[in-house]
Amino acid sequence: MTALSSKISNREFAITAEIVPPASASAESLLAEASHLKDLVDAINVTDGAGATTTMSSFSAAALLAGAGYEPVLQVTCRDRNRIALTADLLGAAAQGCHNLLILMGDDPAKGDQPEAKPVFDLDSRQVMQLSRQLRDDAVLPSGKPLQAAPPFYIGAADMPFDPPADWKPDALQSKIDCGAQFTQTQFCFEPAVARRFIGRLQDAGITEQVGVLLGIGPIVSAKSAQWMNDNLYGVTIPEETIKRLEQAADAKAEGRAICAELIQQYREIPGLAGVHIMAPAQKPDAIADAIKLAG
């Protein structure tokens, strides 16, 4: 078992954090950023061309983190690789100690830094979950050829928290579980009341017995940034009172970290919630580290 899977299976509150690999051929800045999170998080996500922009490969970045003693969560998108490349990269990642996977579709290249790039999408995210499970459980390639050693993957999926209506059923998440998902990391959720209702409904449906749910949160740098997230990130709602706190604060960045710490404290009390996933776009990981330390 990975440290993350062990924490979730033991019903302990897990914390993961996300960093973006550098646009660099050196590991120096990657490892420097990870050092801020040492002994504070259970695993570190490395993004796979987030926003369809070019950085160091997530597979290489995750392997570098594993080699330096960190537990990575390897983000794998369907955008850039066909099934041959995906299978090969997954096996290579496992051989280098990368066992936690977060499998995603990937952002449209047309919105990235090389819009002329051709998307692949040979497999969708559910199919890559099935592929990862097949490699692990059956120890065979899609062709039926046996593996010499099976990868011990812990398979993750993305999800979107929201305030569920009375007739809502978590069918989309259940389908990902059926394809092999064992944990999920969600988009930002800055509303504790919504988080409680969302997790409560997942509990009622038996979902939290099948998958560990990590709600997305993060330190916000300013009221302007909060408003931008409201306007541009699908499914994200930052409450007006939170925006006002940031506007009125003498130090908006410090206030954003305090708000994040408060969310960690409140989310720890939600029955059925496995933990939080902390993201800090356009900030260094020290912002995440500060929030975790403030939460105690």
C-alpha angles and dihedrals in degrees: 000000000000119000088250095051091046092052093049095044090050091053093243119145107261127204124199128176135198131229130179116232112240127252087246143110089220128082092211100096093039092055091042090056093046091052090070088063098046112134091358102084135040094224140358122228119216115201124233107224094316111203087015089280125141120254136142109306113275088224092056093042092051091049090051090051092048090050090052093053101263125124108236131202104213112215111213122191127194093218103087109031138057121222093271093055093041092053093046093047093047092053091047092049092051091050088057095051101267104135105148113082131190106192118203139167094235132228123288111269089220087072095048138081094276104040093173090067115116116236117228109196091166087155128023123228095267091051091051088051088053090047092051091049091049092052090050103039103031099029091220136116119240087261090060093251109142122243121233089222129010120228115243095225125180102203124215136186136192124248140180119232117211142149101280121221119231095262097046122124124187093236095142093054091043089055090054090050089051088054092053109278113151099173136018133208115202141209116265118301113186097166115086093192090054090045091053093049093045095049090042091057091048088052092050090052092049092245097126089058089058104039137025111239118210112188118217118240136151148175111272117216100209147346088261090056091048091052091048090053090051091051100041112026111080113235095007120126121178109193119245091239090058091051090049091052089054092046093051098042120109087218110029094187092054090046090051091054091048091052090051090050090051090053091052089052093048095044091053087068097055111106113233096018111125097200146285136291112212121209126180110185114201091006134098121249091254086079089059091045092052092051093050092049091049090052090057 
